[in-house]
Amino acid sequence: MERLTAHWAILGKTPESLDDYSVIRCSSGAISNAEFGMWLKAFTSGTMEPKALPRVATSYFAADGEPWLGLSLQREPDSQDGFHRPYAMTYYVCVRWADVVAGPSTVSYRALYEALAEEDFSGDAPFGLSLAAYDERHLADQVNGTARRAAALLLTGRPVCVVRAGHLPPDRRLDFLDAVAALLPYGFRHTLAVSTWTNSASRHRIRLSFAEVPPTHGAWELPWEADDRPASFPPQALLYEKELERYQGDDLCDLVGWLGTLVEPRDFDDVSHRAAASRLLRGRASDRGTAYGGQSVVRPPKPSVEQLLHQCRESIAHAEEQRLGALTAQLAERARDRVTDQDRKTYRVFIRANPIRPPERLSGSAVVRDFFEILLRLLYAAPMHAADVEEMLVDLGGQRRLEHGLSPALLAAMSKLLPASAPSGRLLIAYLQGPEHLHKVLAVMSEDELCHVAVRSRNRKVLEIVITEADRRALPTDPRGMEAVRYALARHRYLIEAISSICAAEESVVRYQDVLWVGHRRYLTSADIKEILADLDSPPRTFLLAIMTLGAPGTAPALLHTMAGGTMRELSMTGTPVADTVKAGLDRMLARDGGGDGRMARYRRRAGLGRLAPASTLGKALAGASIVLVAAAGALALWLWP
């Protein structure tokens, strides 16, 4: 039995409710309620009549770049909503694609459906599905002429709709859909949505389904067990169907088993993927040959990269160095082939789902180090870059586990493959290797290089390393060192880009405090504030708050004037009459002497306004200037406060 972690949701209504269909309950964790609702509704296929239920359908989606496979069961109505209309409940489970293909056996739709039917969908935690093994014999027994033709038509890139099959029970329809998928490389299930019934009156994303009548939007109409092929039957589909007909009995069972090992993700919308499937079956790939009686049979296929990785993982876990060496040689052969970006993404998803943790006794193993070198070449394109190291830490260890360290063999492989042009990656690796290694890397970096690395990497750990090192160098007893650190921080905008991209509001204020304190080692004077803000357009509010926390007594006027000046520059209002009015308003706001009437009189005399008539044109101008002043003050307030 295969066991997979499944997230789940229930789409429906509550009894006597006036609400529309929505996710009324779901598991917590990787998929949110809103995401469940979005993907469930994305693969709906119209209103189902009671005779079409129960309905089983599959779907696929990506969350955070990770592909998932889903299966839903829509049951017959047993309640009514507030409008006295019956409504159906849909029970949905989804599993990571990497988990589906990682085990010793792949997963059929029938196995997913049977596991779903056993669950009670209670609580809020994901549940473990106990799945039956991939049954090649059962799948081969479901294959008929319609299944062969459906598989061939799917390779044209158009959806296929099976009609005149209303007499079939839902279980038989599900087995048929499973059998069609089994006649294609397993990786096509990565983007294959199927359904035991659809409403052809509505547009949908289902690629293979049953319906009462064919849709009108470009799908193939395939009558159940009809001898005649559809009109304009494509030659490539005819060749695939003819090749499938060569397999009967045990040969067909072997074929289904072999196709089930081809788990690399494939896309029906990619013409090269469809053509590759046809070449495999027509004997143009290296895994095909000729045997007894002139019959074309399948040779034992080469293991897929995922299968090799799974075997390597087992060898490492059991400290089987000799077996690992042999498997690594096979893996190296695959790494020398052309590896596409999509392949790399698939392998990385697999490794994330199946982390490799060498035991302590293999920590210094050269065989394990060689394996990790080959693995890194498979996962990342050459030459490697700084960002690749951060991806490695997620893919191979998880950044949340940095403190626990990674395998020395893995770190050695990373260091060997990483070019000298990736300082942030080298910083992270050195940090993981220990203080002595980190000190050696930092010792050859200038203050400017340190700040540059923090801004470019936008990595929390790199930022922490850089600020700590800057604090170590900016000693009051070393004026030259302090000046170098202060200049580098100013040149790199006080690391604003790095801090604002990785830190939340409160943490940002603390980080900016650290940066400002390292650069000045004292409370900020008015001159400091003007210098800091002089070249910063629209600094974050959290940065301004940090300045306030470190401002010396009497620096508020300098901060307010500098902020106003920055706003004027940003709005291209410097030197305009409005800018003069704003400056005068700030002077008045910050004045300490005189009453309100006296201040206004002096302001009028200073501005040369004299006494104004209530309705004069000049009065209107002053009113307009006052509005601008209020607006500017409001903008400054909004600048600081959300």
N, C-alpha and C positions, 0 to 999 in steps of 0.2 A: 504493500500500500504506500502510495506517495502522500506526503502531508505538506500542504501549503498554507501559508497565512493569507487569509482572505479578508478584505474590507467589504462592508455590505451597506445596503440602503433599502428602504421601503418607500416606493412611490405610490401615492393614492390619496384618499380623503379620509376624514373622520365622519362617522355616522351623523346624518342630518346636518352636515356642514354646508354652507353656501360657498365655500372656497373652491378654487379650481384645483386640479391635480398638482401636488407638490411632494417633496421629500418630507415625510412625516417623522421618520426616525432613521438614524444612520450610525455607523461606528465612528469612533473618534480616531484621530491619528493622521495618516498621510493624506487622506482625501476629505475635503470639507463638505458640509451640507450643500453649499452653493455649487461646488464642482460636481457632486453627485447629480444634482438637479440638471445641470448643464449637459452632462454627458448622457444621462438617461433620455432627456428630451431630444438630444441630437440624433438619436437612433430610434425614435418612434417611427411607426409605419402606418399611422392613421388609426381611426377608431375600429376596434375589433368587435365583430358580431359574436354573440354567445357561442355560436357553432365553431368559431375559430379558436376558442379557448379550451384548455390551457395553451398558451403560446410561449415557446422558448426561443430566445434570440441571443445572439452574441454581439459584442461591440468591442471597440478598441479606442484607446486615447493615450495621451501622454501627459504626465504630471511632473513638473520640474525637470522636463527633459527625459523622463523615464517612462518607457512604454508599459502599458497595462492591457490585460485581456479581461473582458467582462462577460458575464452570462446572466440573463434575466428570465424569470418565470412569471408570466402574467396569468393569474388565476381567474376563475369564473366569479362574477359578482355574487356577494351574499348580503349586501347592505345597500341602503339608499342614502343619497345626500339630501340636503335641505329642499331640493326641488323634486323630491320623490323619484329621482333617476337612479338606476343601479350603477354602481361604479366598480371597476376592477382594481385589484391590488397587484402591484408588480414588486417582486422580491429579486434583489440584484446582488451579485457578488462579483468582485474583481480581484485579480491576482497580478503580481508583477510578472512581466514577460520573462525577465531573467530567472525568476523562480520556476516558471513553467519549464524552461529548457535546461535547467541546471541539474536536475535529478537524473537518476539512471534510466528513467523512462519518461517519455513525453506524455501529454495529457490530451484526452479526447473530450469532445463536447459532451458525450454521453456521461463520462466520469464526472465532469463538472456539474452537470444537471443532477445526477443522482446524489452527489454530495450536498448540493444546495437544498434538495428536497428533504434532507435529514435534519436541517438546522431549524431552530425555533426563532431566530432573529430577536433575541432578547438581550438586555443589557446595552452597553455601548462600546464594548471592546471588539476588535477584530477576532475572528475565530479561526481555528485550524481545520481545514478541510481534509478529510481522509479520502484520497482519490484512488480508484482502481487503476492498475497499470494499463498502459497503452496496449490494446488487444488487437494485434494485426489480423488474426484469424477472424474475429467477429467483424471487423471493418471490411475485410475482403469478401466475406459472405454477403454483405449488403450491396455490393457493387453490381449494377446492371447496366444495360445499354444507355439508359438515361443518365446515370451517374458519370459514365465515361464521356458522354457528349457534353454534359454540364461542365466537367473539369476542363475539357478542351475549349469550350466557349468562354470560360472565365479568362483564359489566356489571351483573348482578344482585347481585354481591358474594359469590356462592357458588362453590366449586370446581367444576370440570368434569372428568369422567372419561370418556374415550373407550373403548368396549368393542367386542368383535367385530373387532378389528384385529390379532390375533396373527399373521396371515399377512404383515404388513408388516415389511420389514427395518428395523433401527434407524435407518439413514440416512433412510429415507422418513418415519419417525415424527418424527425431528428436524426435517426440512424442514417437516412439517405444523405442529409447535409454533412454528417460526419464522414461518410464514405467518399463523397465528392472531394472534401478537403484532404482526405487521405491519399487521393490520386495525384496530388500536387506536392512539391517540396513543403515540408512542415512549416518552414519560415513564412509562407504566404498567409498562415493564420494570423500573423502579426497585423495584417490589414484586411482581414476577411470578416465582414459582418453578415451573418446568416439569420434567417427567421423561418419558423415553421409555418407562418402565415403573415401576409401583408395585405394592406388595403391599397389597391392599385390606383384609386382615385386621388391619393395624396402622394406628393414627392417625398422620397426618403433616401437614406444612405445605405440601405441594405443591398449587398452585392449578390447574394444567392438566397432565393426564397420561393415559397409556394404562394399562389394567389388564385382567386376564382377566375379572374380575367387578366390578361397581360396589361402592364402599364403602357402609357403612351409616350414615355420620355426616354427612349433609346435603349431599352433592355431587350435581350433576346427572349423570345417566346419559345418555351420548350415543352411540348405536350408530353405527358407521362407515358412512357413505354410506347412511343410512336416510332414507326420505322422511318418515316420521311424526315430528312434533315430540314432545318429552317432554311428559308429562302436566303440566297446569297451567302451560303455557308463558306466561311473563309478557308483558304487552303491550309493555313497554319493550324487551324483547329481540326481540319480533317486529318492531317498528318498525325497530330497528337492522339486523336481518337483511334486511328488505325494502329498506332504503336501500342496503345493500351490494350487493344483487342488481342494482342499476341500473348498476353499474360492470363493464364487460367490456373485455377487450383492452387497448388503450393507455390508456383512461380508468382502468382498474383499476391499471395500472402508475403512472399519474400520482398516483392517490389514495394508493398505498403510499408513493410518494416524498414526498408532502406530509405524510402522517401521521408519516413518519420525521423531519421537521423539528420536530415538537412535542415537544421534549425536556424541558420543565419536568417535574420529578418529580410523579408522580400516584400516588395510593394507592387500591387497589381497595376498601379498607375505608371510604373517604370517599365518602358518597353524593353529595356535591356534585361530586366529580371524575368520578364515573360519569355523572351527569346532564349535565355539561358536554361529555363525549365524545359523548353522544347528540345534544345540540343542534348540535354542530359538523357531524355527518354529516347531520342532517335539514335543513340549510340555514338554521338560525336564527342562526348566527354570521356575522359580517361578511365572513368569508373564503369564503363560498359564493355562487354566483350561477347564473343560467340562461343557456344558450347555445344552440347550433345544435340544430334538431330538437326543441326542448322538453326535451332531455336536461339533467339537472342535472349540472354539471361543477364542478371545483374551480378557482377563480381562483388566481393566484400568491399564496401566503400572505405576510403580513407576516413579516419575519424575527423570530425569537425574540430575547429579550434576550441569551441566550448567544451567538447568532450575531452580533449587533451588537457585543458586547464583543470577540468574536474578531476582527472586522473592524477595530474601533478599535485593538486591540492591534497588528495588522499595520500600520495606518496610522502609529501612533506609532513603531514599529520602523523604518519606512522614511522617517520625517520627512515624511509627506504631510499637511500641515496643512489644505489645502483639503478633502481627502476626510474627514479627521477631523472638521472642522467640520460637514459634512453628516451624518455618522453620529451625532455628538453631538446634533444636532437631533432625529433619530429616537429616540435614547435618552432625550432629555428628554421627548418625547411619551409614551413608555412609563412614565417616572417619574411623570408626572402622573396616570396610572391608579392604581387601587387596587393596592398592592403588599402582599401578605400576609407574615406572619413567615416562613412556609415558603419563599416566593419569595426573601426576603432571604437566608435560610440557604443556599439553592441557589446564588444568585449569589456569595455569599462563598466557598463551596466551589470554585466555578469560578475565581474570582480567585486563590485560594490555589494552585490547580493550574496557573494560567497567569498568573504575575506580570507586571505591566506596568512596564517600565523605560525611561523616555524617554531618548533619547540626549542627550549633553551640549549639542548645538546647539539642543535644544528646552527647555532647563532654565528659561528665562524666558518661554516661550510662553504667551500669554493663551489661545490655543485649547486647549492642553493643560490649563491651569488650569480652564477651563470644563468640559472633559471630566471632570476629577477631581471637580468639584463635583457634577455630575450623577451620577457613579458613587457618591459617598458618599451621596447622597440615595436611591439604589437599595439600597445595602447596609445602611443604618442608618436607623431610624425617627427622625422629628423629634419633639421637640427631642433633639439628641444629648446624651449624658451622658459623664462622665469615663471610665467603663469602656469606652465605645465607642472611645476613642482607643487604649487598650491592645489592643482587638480589631483596630483598624485596622492597628496596627504588625505584628500577626501576619498579618492578611489581605493587606495591601498591601506589606509589606516584610519581615516576620519579625523578631521582637525580637532574634534572634541576629545580625542584621545592622545593629543600631542604630548601631554605630560607623562604618559606612560611609555613613550618612546616607541620607535619602530625597530624592526629587525636590523642588526648591524649589516647583514648581507644586503638587505634592501637599500639601506643608506649608502653603502659602498657602490652599489650599482647606480644609484641616482647620481652620486658624485662623479662617477666615471663618464656618464653620458651627458651631463649638463655642461654646456659651454661656459667659458669664462665671462661671456656677455650676459649672464643671468645672475646678477648679484643678489637679488631678493631670494631666489631659489637657493643660492649658496648660503645665505644667512639662515634660512629655515633649516637646511640640512645641518649646518654647523651647530645651530641651537639644539637640534635633536641629538647630535653627537656628544654634546657636553660643553661646559664652560671653556675648557682649554681650546677646543676647536673654534668656538665662537670668537674668542679673543684674538686668535690668529687671523680670522677673516676681517674682523673690525679694525685691526691694527693697520691694515694697508688701505683703508677707506678714508677719504677726506670728509670734512663736515658737509661739503656740498654734495658729495656722492651719497652720504647717509640720507640726507633730506630727499634727494632725488629718488632713491630707492623706496622710501616710505610713500612718496606721492605716487610713483608709478605702480607699485604693487597693490596698494590699498588693501593690505592684509593686516589684520589685527595684531598678530604676533610680530610681524615685521615692524609695525608702528611702535609697539612696546619696546622692542629691541633698540630702535633708533632713538627714542626719547631717553631711555636709560643710558645709552652711550653718550648722547649729547649732554645729559646731566653730569656724567662722569668727567667730561672734558671741560665743561664751562665752570671752572673753579675761580672764585674771587681772587685767589692767589696767583692766577695765570691770566692776566689781562689779554694777552694775545689769543689764548684759547677761547676766552669769553667772546671776544670780538669776532672770531671766526665762526663760532656757533651762532651768534646773533645775526651776522650777515647772511649765513646760509639759511636760517629760518625765515628772514625777511625775503630773501630771493625766492624762496619756495612758498611764499604766502602763508607762512606759519602753519604749514601742513594742513591747511583748511580742506583741500580736495580729499586728502586721505581720511581725515577725521570725520568730515561730514558724510562720507560715503559708507563708513563702517560702524559709526557710533550713534546710539540713540541720543535724545536731547540732553538728558542729565549727564550721561557719560561724556558727551561732547564738551560740555562746560568744564568738566574735570580735566579732560585731555588738553583743552586750550589753556587752562590754568597752568598745567605742567609745562607746556611749551613757552608761555609768556614768562613764567618764573625762571626757567632754564636760560632764557635769553637775556634776562635783566637782573635777576637775583635781588630784587627789591620791589617795593610797591611802585606802581607806575606814576611818573610825574606827568604834568601837562605836556611837556615836550615829548616824552615817550609816547603818549597817546596820539599826539599829532603825527609823529613819525610812523607809528604802526599803521594808522588808518590812511596815511597820505596816498598810498598807491593801491588801496583795496577798494574796489568798486563793489558795492552791495555785499559787505561781509555778512555772514550768517548771524542771526540774532543770538545764537548760543555763544558766538565769539565775542559779541558786544557784552553779553552778560559776564563772561569771563573777565573782560577788561574791568567791568564795574567791581567785581570781587577783589581785584588787585589794585584799584585806583587809590592813590594817596589822597589825603585831605585836600579839599579845594580844587579838585580836578574835574568836577562836574561841568563847569562852563566850557572847559577845553573839549570834553567829550561831546557835549551837545553841539557846539559850534562846528567841530570836525564832522560829526554826523550830518549836520545840515549842509555843510559844504560838499560832502560826498553825494548827498541827494541832489543838490543843484548840478553837480557835474554829470551825474547819471541822467538827469532830465534835460541836459544842455541848456541850463538857465543861468550859468555863471556869467556875471557882468550885466544882467538884465535888470530893469527897474524892480521887478518882482523879487529878485535875489537881494537887492538893497533893502527892500521892505522887510523881507524875512530876517535879514541881519539886524535891522533896527528893532524888529519885534523881539528877537532873542536878547538883545541888549536890554530892552525894557523888562523882559521877564526875569532877567538875572540881576537887575538893579536892586540895591539894598536901601536906598534912601528915598524920602519923599512920599507923599500920599498919591492917591490915584489921580486927583484933579491936577495936582502939580506936575506929576510925571507926564500926563497927557498934554498939558500946556507946553512943557519943555519940548516934548516930542513934536508938537505942531510947529513951534518956533524953529526947531532944528531942521525940520523938513520944509520950512518956508510956506506953511499952509495958511497961517492966520486963522481968523474966525470964519467959519463956514456957514453959509445959508443952508437950511435943511434940504432944499430941493435943488441945490446948485449942481452943475455938471461936475465940479471938482469934488463935491460931496459924494456923488455917485462913484467917482474914481477911487476915493478913499474907501468907500464901502466895498468896491471890488478888490482893492488891495487887502482889506481886512479878511475877505473871504479866502483869498490866496494864502494869507498868513495862517488862518485857521486850518486850511487844507494841508499846508505844509506841516503844521504841528500834528495834525491827525496822521499824516504819512509817517512822521517820525515815531509816533506812538505805535502805529501798526508795524513799523519796522522792528520794534522791540517786543511787542506783545502779540500773541496770536489772536 
